[in-house]
């Protein structure tokens, strides 16, 4: 199982690779294996992009 720090880092890296998203707009925290995203974005598409399943 990944640690909270590993989860947080992985999500931050995934956000950096999404051209629609800016990592400075989105805060990422992880606690007890649950990741939370916070912040403000300027479009509906940006709001829902992080909730979509990752492509691997």
mmCIF file of the N, C-alpha and C atoms, coordinates in Angstrom:
data_MODEL
# 
_entry.id   MODEL 
# 
loop_
_atom_site.group_PDB 
_atom_site.id 
_atom_site.type_symbol 
_atom_site.label_atom_id 
_atom_site.label_alt_id 
_atom_site.label_comp_id 
_atom_site.label_asym_id 
_atom_site.label_entity_id 
_atom_site.label_seq_id 
_atom_site.pdbx_PDB_ins_code 
_atom_site.Cartn_x 
_atom_site.Cartn_y 
_atom_site.Cartn_z 
_atom_site.occupancy 
_atom_site.B_iso_or_equiv 
_atom_site.pdbx_formal_charge 
_atom_site.auth_seq_id 
_atom_site.auth_comp_id 
_atom_site.auth_asym_id 
_atom_site.auth_atom_id 
_atom_site.pdbx_PDB_model_num 
ATOM 1   N N  . UNK A 1 1  ? 0.838   -1.171 0.000   1.00 0.00 ? 1  UNK A N  1 
ATOM 2   C CA . UNK A 1 1  ? 0.000   0.000  0.000   1.00 0.00 ? 1  UNK A CA 1 
ATOM 3   C C  . UNK A 1 1  ? 0.890   1.244  0.000   1.00 0.00 ? 1  UNK A C  1 
ATOM 4   N N  . UNK A 1 2  ? 0.473   2.256  -0.734  1.00 0.00 ? 2  UNK A N  1 
ATOM 5   C CA . UNK A 1 2  ? 1.256   3.487  -0.809  1.00 0.00 ? 2  UNK A CA 1 
ATOM 6   C C  . UNK A 1 2  ? 1.026   4.341  0.430   1.00 0.00 ? 2  UNK A C  1 
ATOM 7   N N  . UNK A 1 3  ? 2.057   5.080  0.787   1.00 0.00 ? 3  UNK A N  1 
ATOM 8   C CA . UNK A 1 3  ? 1.925   6.023  1.894   1.00 0.00 ? 3  UNK A CA 1 
ATOM 9   C C  . UNK A 1 3  ? 1.161   7.255  1.420   1.00 0.00 ? 3  UNK A C  1 
ATOM 10  N N  . UNK A 1 4  ? 0.718   8.069  2.362   1.00 0.00 ? 4  UNK A N  1 
ATOM 11  C CA . UNK A 1 4  ? 0.030   9.315  2.001   1.00 0.00 ? 4  UNK A CA 1 
ATOM 12  C C  . UNK A 1 4  ? 0.924   10.214 1.156   1.00 0.00 ? 4  UNK A C  1 
ATOM 13  N N  . UNK A 1 5  ? 2.196   10.290 1.514   1.00 0.00 ? 5  UNK A N  1 
ATOM 14  C CA . UNK A 1 5  ? 3.140   11.120 0.757   1.00 0.00 ? 5  UNK A CA 1 
ATOM 15  C C  . UNK A 1 5  ? 3.286   10.616 -0.675  1.00 0.00 ? 5  UNK A C  1 
ATOM 16  N N  . UNK A 1 6  ? 3.328   9.302  -0.858  1.00 0.00 ? 6  UNK A N  1 
ATOM 17  C CA . UNK A 1 6  ? 3.437   8.735  -2.204  1.00 0.00 ? 6  UNK A CA 1 
ATOM 18  C C  . UNK A 1 6  ? 2.176   9.017  -3.018  1.00 0.00 ? 6  UNK A C  1 
ATOM 19  N N  . UNK A 1 7  ? 1.010   8.866  -2.400  1.00 0.00 ? 7  UNK A N  1 
ATOM 20  C CA . UNK A 1 7  ? -0.251  9.174  -3.084  1.00 0.00 ? 7  UNK A CA 1 
ATOM 21  C C  . UNK A 1 7  ? -0.292  10.635 -3.519  1.00 0.00 ? 7  UNK A C  1 
ATOM 22  N N  . UNK A 1 8  ? 0.068   11.516 -2.610  1.00 0.00 ? 8  UNK A N  1 
ATOM 23  C CA . UNK A 1 8  ? 0.059   12.947 -2.901  1.00 0.00 ? 8  UNK A CA 1 
ATOM 24  C C  . UNK A 1 8  ? 1.000   13.266 -4.058  1.00 0.00 ? 8  UNK A C  1 
ATOM 25  N N  . UNK A 1 9  ? 2.191   12.724 -4.009  1.00 0.00 ? 9  UNK A N  1 
ATOM 26  C CA . UNK A 1 9  ? 3.177   12.967 -5.064  1.00 0.00 ? 9  UNK A CA 1 
ATOM 27  C C  . UNK A 1 9  ? 2.686   12.427 -6.412  1.00 0.00 ? 9  UNK A C  1 
ATOM 28  N N  . UNK A 1 10 ? 2.099   11.235 -6.417  1.00 0.00 ? 10 UNK A N  1 
ATOM 29  C CA . UNK A 1 10 ? 1.614   10.638 -7.663  1.00 0.00 ? 10 UNK A CA 1 
ATOM 30  C C  . UNK A 1 10 ? 0.500   11.481 -8.293  1.00 0.00 ? 10 UNK A C  1 
ATOM 31  N N  . UNK A 1 11 ? -0.407  11.987 -7.466  1.00 0.00 ? 11 UNK A N  1 
ATOM 32  C CA . UNK A 1 11 ? -1.500  12.813 -7.986  1.00 0.00 ? 11 UNK A CA 1 
ATOM 33  C C  . UNK A 1 11 ? -0.951  14.142 -8.504  1.00 0.00 ? 11 UNK A C  1 
ATOM 34  N N  . UNK A 1 12 ? -0.011  14.739 -7.774  1.00 0.00 ? 12 UNK A N  1 
ATOM 35  C CA . UNK A 1 12 ? 0.593   15.989 -8.234  1.00 0.00 ? 12 UNK A CA 1 
ATOM 36  C C  . UNK A 1 12 ? 1.293   15.809 -9.572  1.00 0.00 ? 12 UNK A C  1 
ATOM 37  N N  . UNK A 1 13 ? 1.987   14.695 -9.740  1.00 0.00 ? 13 UNK A N  1 
ATOM 38  C CA . UNK A 1 13 ? 2.657   14.412 -11.015 1.00 0.00 ? 13 UNK A CA 1 
ATOM 39  C C  . UNK A 1 13 ? 1.639   14.234 -12.138 1.00 0.00 ? 13 UNK A C  1 
ATOM 40  N N  . UNK A 1 14 ? 0.534   13.543 -11.849 1.00 0.00 ? 14 UNK A N  1 
ATOM 41  C CA . UNK A 1 14 ? -0.498  13.329 -12.862 1.00 0.00 ? 14 UNK A CA 1 
ATOM 42  C C  . UNK A 1 14 ? -1.111  14.656 -13.292 1.00 0.00 ? 14 UNK A C  1 
ATOM 43  N N  . UNK A 1 15 ? -1.327  15.555 -12.357 1.00 0.00 ? 15 UNK A N  1 
ATOM 44  C CA . UNK A 1 15 ? -1.883  16.872 -12.683 1.00 0.00 ? 15 UNK A CA 1 
ATOM 45  C C  . UNK A 1 15 ? -0.919  17.657 -13.565 1.00 0.00 ? 15 UNK A C  1 
ATOM 46  N N  . UNK A 1 16 ? 0.372   17.538 -13.306 1.00 0.00 ? 16 UNK A N  1 
ATOM 47  C CA . UNK A 1 16 ? 1.363   18.264 -14.107 1.00 0.00 ? 16 UNK A CA 1 
ATOM 48  C C  . UNK A 1 16 ? 1.343   17.817 -15.564 1.00 0.00 ? 16 UNK A C  1 
ATOM 49  N N  . UNK A 1 17 ? 0.968   16.577 -15.835 1.00 0.00 ? 17 UNK A N  1 
ATOM 50  C CA . UNK A 1 17 ? 0.961   16.046 -17.194 1.00 0.00 ? 17 UNK A CA 1 
ATOM 51  C C  . UNK A 1 17 ? -0.323  16.342 -17.947 1.00 0.00 ? 17 UNK A C  1 
ATOM 52  N N  . UNK A 1 18 ? -1.325  16.889 -17.276 1.00 0.00 ? 18 UNK A N  1 
ATOM 53  C CA . UNK A 1 18 ? -2.580  17.229 -17.941 1.00 0.00 ? 18 UNK A CA 1 
ATOM 54  C C  . UNK A 1 18 ? -2.487  18.645 -18.498 1.00 0.00 ? 18 UNK A C  1 
ATOM 55  N N  . UNK A 1 19 ? -2.527  18.814 -19.816 1.00 0.00 ? 19 UNK A N  1 
ATOM 56  C CA . UNK A 1 19 ? -2.364  20.150 -20.405 1.00 0.00 ? 19 UNK A CA 1 
ATOM 57  C C  . UNK A 1 19 ? -3.480  21.121 -20.020 1.00 0.00 ? 19 UNK A C  1 
ATOM 58  N N  . UNK A 1 20 ? -4.665  20.610 -19.702 1.00 0.00 ? 20 UNK A N  1 
ATOM 59  C CA . UNK A 1 20 ? -5.787  21.454 -19.348 1.00 0.00 ? 20 UNK A CA 1 
ATOM 60  C C  . UNK A 1 20 ? -5.663  22.025 -17.930 1.00 0.00 ? 20 UNK A C  1 
ATOM 61  N N  . UNK A 1 21 ? -4.910  21.337 -17.084 1.00 0.00 ? 21 UNK A N  1 
ATOM 62  C CA . UNK A 1 21 ? -4.812  21.716 -15.670 1.00 0.00 ? 21 UNK A CA 1 
ATOM 63  C C  . UNK A 1 21 ? -3.493  22.402 -15.354 1.00 0.00 ? 21 UNK A C  1 
ATOM 64  N N  . UNK A 1 22 ? -3.516  23.281 -14.362 1.00 0.00 ? 22 UNK A N  1 
ATOM 65  C CA . UNK A 1 22 ? -2.308  23.934 -13.878 1.00 0.00 ? 22 UNK A CA 1 
ATOM 66  C C  . UNK A 1 22 ? -2.123  23.546 -12.417 1.00 0.00 ? 22 UNK A C  1 
ATOM 67  N N  . UNK A 1 23 ? -0.993  22.941 -12.104 1.00 0.00 ? 23 UNK A N  1 
ATOM 68  C CA . UNK A 1 23 ? -0.779  22.439 -10.748 1.00 0.00 ? 23 UNK A CA 1 
ATOM 69  C C  . UNK A 1 23 ? -0.852  23.543 -9.701  1.00 0.00 ? 23 UNK A C  1 
ATOM 70  N N  . UNK A 1 24 ? -0.588  24.789 -10.076 1.00 0.00 ? 24 UNK A N  1 
ATOM 71  C CA . UNK A 1 24 ? -0.669  25.894 -9.128  1.00 0.00 ? 24 UNK A CA 1 
ATOM 72  C C  . UNK A 1 24 ? -2.112  26.183 -8.724  1.00 0.00 ? 24 UNK A C  1 
ATOM 73  N N  . UNK A 1 25 ? -3.087  25.765 -9.542  1.00 0.00 ? 25 UNK A N  1 
ATOM 74  C CA . UNK A 1 25 ? -4.502  25.997 -9.254  1.00 0.00 ? 25 UNK A CA 1 
ATOM 75  C C  . UNK A 1 25 ? -5.081  24.946 -8.309  1.00 0.00 ? 25 UNK A C  1 
ATOM 76  N N  . UNK A 1 26 ? -4.417  23.794 -8.188  1.00 0.00 ? 26 UNK A N  1 
ATOM 77  C CA . UNK A 1 26 ? -5.004  22.657 -7.486  1.00 0.00 ? 26 UNK A CA 1 
ATOM 78  C C  . UNK A 1 26 ? -4.091  22.207 -6.353  1.00 0.00 ? 26 UNK A C  1 
ATOM 79  N N  . UNK A 1 27 ? -4.640  22.196 -5.152  1.00 0.00 ? 27 UNK A N  1 
ATOM 80  C CA . UNK A 1 27 ? -3.917  21.680 -3.992  1.00 0.00 ? 27 UNK A CA 1 
ATOM 81  C C  . UNK A 1 27 ? -4.254  20.209 -3.802  1.00 0.00 ? 27 UNK A C  1 
ATOM 82  N N  . UNK A 1 28 ? -3.267  19.423 -3.416  1.00 0.00 ? 28 UNK A N  1 
ATOM 83  C CA . UNK A 1 28 ? -3.462  17.990 -3.228  1.00 0.00 ? 28 UNK A CA 1 
ATOM 84  C C  . UNK A 1 28 ? -3.029  17.623 -1.814  1.00 0.00 ? 28 UNK A C  1 
ATOM 85  N N  . UNK A 1 29 ? -3.922  16.951 -1.096  1.00 0.00 ? 29 UNK A N  1 
ATOM 86  C CA . UNK A 1 29 ? -3.581  16.430 0.227   1.00 0.00 ? 29 UNK A CA 1 
ATOM 87  C C  . UNK A 1 29 ? -3.995  14.967 0.286   1.00 0.00 ? 29 UNK A C  1 
ATOM 88  N N  . UNK A 1 30 ? -3.325  14.214 1.131   1.00 0.00 ? 30 UNK A N  1 
ATOM 89  C CA . UNK A 1 30 ? -3.673  12.810 1.336   1.00 0.00 ? 30 UNK A CA 1 
ATOM 90  C C  . UNK A 1 30 ? -3.630  12.510 2.831   1.00 0.00 ? 30 UNK A C  1 
ATOM 91  N N  . UNK A 1 31 ? -4.675  11.849 3.294   1.00 0.00 ? 31 UNK A N  1 
ATOM 92  C CA . UNK A 1 31 ? -4.743  11.462 4.702   1.00 0.00 ? 31 UNK A CA 1 
ATOM 93  C C  . UNK A 1 31 ? -5.476  10.135 4.803   1.00 0.00 ? 31 UNK A C  1 
ATOM 94  N N  . UNK A 1 32 ? -4.876  9.198  5.474   1.00 0.00 ? 32 UNK A N  1 
ATOM 95  C CA . UNK A 1 32 ? -5.461  7.860  5.644   1.00 0.00 ? 32 UNK A CA 1 
ATOM 96  C C  . UNK A 1 32 ? -5.810  7.216  4.307   1.00 0.00 ? 32 UNK A C  1 
ATOM 97  N N  . UNK A 1 33 ? -4.983  7.469  3.295   1.00 0.00 ? 33 UNK A N  1 
ATOM 98  C CA . UNK A 1 33 ? -5.169  6.861  1.986   1.00 0.00 ? 33 UNK A CA 1 
ATOM 99  C C  . UNK A 1 33 ? -6.221  7.526  1.115   1.00 0.00 ? 33 UNK A C  1 
ATOM 100 N N  . UNK A 1 34 ? -6.770  8.642  1.580   1.00 0.00 ? 34 UNK A N  1 
ATOM 101 C CA . UNK A 1 34 ? -7.783  9.368  0.814   1.00 0.00 ? 34 UNK A CA 1 
ATOM 102 C C  . UNK A 1 34 ? -7.167  10.665 0.295   1.00 0.00 ? 34 UNK A C  1 
ATOM 103 N N  . UNK A 1 35 ? -7.282  10.885 -0.998  1.00 0.00 ? 35 UNK A N  1 
ATOM 104 C CA . UNK A 1 35 ? -6.717  12.084 -1.623  1.00 0.00 ? 35 UNK A CA 1 
ATOM 105 C C  . UNK A 1 35 ? -7.815  13.125 -1.800  1.00 0.00 ? 35 UNK A C  1 
ATOM 106 N N  . UNK A 1 36 ? -7.513  14.363 -1.417  1.00 0.00 ? 36 UNK A N  1 
ATOM 107 C CA . UNK A 1 36 ? -8.452  15.475 -1.586  1.00 0.00 ? 36 UNK A CA 1 
ATOM 108 C C  . UNK A 1 36 ? -7.816  16.532 -2.471  1.00 0.00 ? 36 UNK A C  1 
ATOM 109 N N  . UNK A 1 37 ? -8.635  17.081 -3.356  1.00 0.00 ? 37 UNK A N  1 
ATOM 110 C CA . UNK A 1 37 ? -8.199  18.160 -4.235  1.00 0.00 ? 37 UNK A CA 1 
ATOM 111 C C  . UNK A 1 37 ? -8.915  19.437 -3.820  1.00 0.00 ? 37 UNK A C  1 
ATOM 112 N N  . UNK A 1 38 ? -8.181  20.540 -3.773  1.00 0.00 ? 38 UNK A N  1 
ATOM 113 C CA . UNK A 1 38 ? -8.771  21.836 -3.441  1.00 0.00 ? 38 UNK A CA 1 
ATOM 114 C C  . UNK A 1 38 ? -8.287  22.866 -4.441  1.00 0.00 ? 38 UNK A C  1 
ATOM 115 N N  . UNK A 1 39 ? -9.027  23.952 -4.564  1.00 0.00 ? 39 UNK A N  1 
ATOM 116 C CA . UNK A 1 39 ? -8.594  25.028 -5.444  1.00 0.00 ? 39 UNK A CA 1 
ATOM 117 C C  . UNK A 1 39 ? -9.735  25.568 -6.272  1.00 0.00 ? 39 UNK A C  1 
ATOM 118 N N  . UNK A 1 40 ? -9.389  26.498 -7.136  1.00 0.00 ? 40 UNK A N  1 
ATOM 119 C CA . UNK A 1 40 ? -10.360 27.142 -8.006  1.00 0.00 ? 40 UNK A CA 1 
ATOM 120 C C  . UNK A 1 40 ? -9.853  27.056 -9.435  1.00 0.00 ? 40 UNK A C  1 
ATOM 121 N N  . UNK A 1 41 ? -10.731 26.629 -10.328 1.00 0.00 ? 41 UNK A N  1 
ATOM 122 C CA . UNK A 1 41 ? -10.396 26.571 -11.754 1.00 0.00 ? 41 UNK A CA 1 
ATOM 123 C C  . UNK A 1 41 ? -11.400 27.430 -12.513 1.00 0.00 ? 41 UNK A C  1 
ATOM 124 N N  . UNK A 1 42 ? -11.053 27.790 -13.739 1.00 0.00 ? 42 UNK A N  1 
ATOM 125 C CA . UNK A 1 42 ? -11.875 28.740 -14.482 1.00 0.00 ? 42 UNK A CA 1 
ATOM 126 C C  . UNK A 1 42 ? -12.815 28.124 -15.517 1.00 0.00 ? 42 UNK A C  1 
ATOM 127 N N  . UNK A 1 43 ? -12.977 26.796 -15.496 1.00 0.00 ? 43 UNK A N  1 
ATOM 128 C CA . UNK A 1 43 ? -13.918 26.197 -16.441 1.00 0.00 ? 43 UNK A CA 1 
ATOM 129 C C  . UNK A 1 43 ? -14.468 24.891 -15.890 1.00 0.00 ? 43 UNK A C  1 
ATOM 130 N N  . UNK A 1 44 ? -15.635 24.528 -16.396 1.00 0.00 ? 44 UNK A N  1 
ATOM 131 C CA . UNK A 1 44 ? -16.289 23.283 -15.994 1.00 0.00 ? 44 UNK A CA 1 
ATOM 132 C C  . UNK A 1 44 ? -15.432 22.073 -16.375 1.00 0.00 ? 44 UNK A C  1 
ATOM 133 N N  . UNK A 1 45 ? -14.816 22.111 -17.537 1.00 0.00 ? 45 UNK A N  1 
ATOM 134 C CA . UNK A 1 45 ? -13.984 21.000 -17.990 1.00 0.00 ? 45 UNK A CA 1 
ATOM 135 C C  . UNK A 1 45 ? -12.814 20.759 -17.041 1.00 0.00 ? 45 UNK A C  1 
ATOM 136 N N  . UNK A 1 46 ? -12.199 21.825 -16.555 1.00 0.00 ? 46 UNK A N  1 
ATOM 137 C CA . UNK A 1 46 ? -11.088 21.682 -15.611 1.00 0.00 ? 46 UNK A CA 1 
ATOM 138 C C  . UNK A 1 46 ? -11.565 21.111 -14.293 1.00 0.00 ? 46 UNK A C  1 
ATOM 139 N N  . UNK A 1 47 ? -12.782 21.431 -13.909 1.00 0.00 ? 47 UNK A N  1 
ATOM 140 C CA . UNK A 1 47 ? -13.327 20.931 -12.649 1.00 0.00 ? 47 UNK A CA 1 
ATOM 141 C C  . UNK A 1 47 ? -13.464 19.416 -12.677 1.00 0.00 ? 47 UNK A C  1 
ATOM 142 N N  . UNK A 1 48 ? -13.915 18.868 -13.786 1.00 0.00 ? 48 UNK A N  1 
ATOM 143 C CA . UNK A 1 48 ? -14.181 17.439 -13.856 1.00 0.00 ? 48 UNK A CA 1 
ATOM 144 C C  . UNK A 1 48 ? -13.006 16.597 -14.340 1.00 0.00 ? 48 UNK A C  1 
ATOM 145 N N  . UNK A 1 49 ? -12.015 17.193 -14.950 1.00 0.00 ? 49 UNK A N  1 
ATOM 146 C CA . UNK A 1 49 ? -10.869 16.435 -15.477 1.00 0.00 ? 49 UNK A CA 1 
ATOM 147 C C  . UNK A 1 49 ? -10.172 15.602 -14.396 1.00 0.00 ? 49 UNK A C  1 
ATOM 148 N N  . UNK A 1 50 ? -9.887  16.142 -13.204 1.00 0.00 ? 50 UNK A N  1 
ATOM 149 C CA . UNK A 1 50 ? -9.193  15.328 -12.192 1.00 0.00 ? 50 UNK A CA 1 
ATOM 150 C C  . UNK A 1 50 ? -10.016 14.154 -11.684 1.00 0.00 ? 50 UNK A C  1 
ATOM 151 N N  . UNK A 1 51 ? -11.315 14.186 -11.848 1.00 0.00 ? 51 UNK A N  1 
ATOM 152 C CA . UNK A 1 51 ? -12.174 13.108 -11.334 1.00 0.00 ? 51 UNK A CA 1 
ATOM 153 C C  . UNK A 1 51 ? -12.261 11.950 -12.294 1.00 0.00 ? 51 UNK A C  1 
ATOM 154 N N  . UNK A 1 52 ? -11.779 12.121 -13.519 1.00 0.00 ? 52 UNK A N  1 
ATOM 155 C CA . UNK A 1 52 ? -11.830 11.051 -14.499 1.00 0.00 ? 52 UNK A CA 1 
ATOM 156 C C  . UNK A 1 52 ? -10.749 10.027 -14.171 1.00 0.00 ? 52 UNK A C  1 
ATOM 157 N N  . UNK A 1 53 ? -11.016 8.746  -14.478 1.00 0.00 ? 53 UNK A N  1 
ATOM 158 C CA . UNK A 1 53 ? -10.012 7.714  -14.186 1.00 0.00 ? 53 UNK A CA 1 
ATOM 159 C C  . UNK A 1 53 ? -8.721  7.959  -14.949 1.00 0.00 ? 53 UNK A C  1 
ATOM 160 N N  . UNK A 1 54 ? -7.593  7.675  -14.310 1.00 0.00 ? 54 UNK A N  1 
ATOM 161 C CA . UNK A 1 54 ? -6.300  7.882  -14.992 1.00 0.00 ? 54 UNK A CA 1 
ATOM 162 C C  . UNK A 1 54 ? -6.123  6.899  -16.141 1.00 0.00 ? 54 UNK A C  1 
ATOM 163 N N  . UNK A 1 55 ? -5.434  7.338  -17.183 1.00 0.00 ? 55 UNK A N  1 
ATOM 164 C CA . UNK A 1 55 ? -5.132  6.492  -18.330 1.00 0.00 ? 55 UNK A CA 1 
ATOM 165 C C  . UNK A 1 55 ? -3.753  5.878  -18.120 1.00 0.00 ? 55 UNK A C  1 
ATOM 166 N N  . UNK A 1 56 ? -3.693  4.567  -18.176 1.00 0.00 ? 56 UNK A N  1 
ATOM 167 C CA . UNK A 1 56 ? -2.400  3.891  -18.032 1.00 0.00 ? 56 UNK A CA 1 
ATOM 168 C C  . UNK A 1 56 ? -2.298  2.736  -18.976 1.00 0.00 ? 56 UNK A C  1 
# 
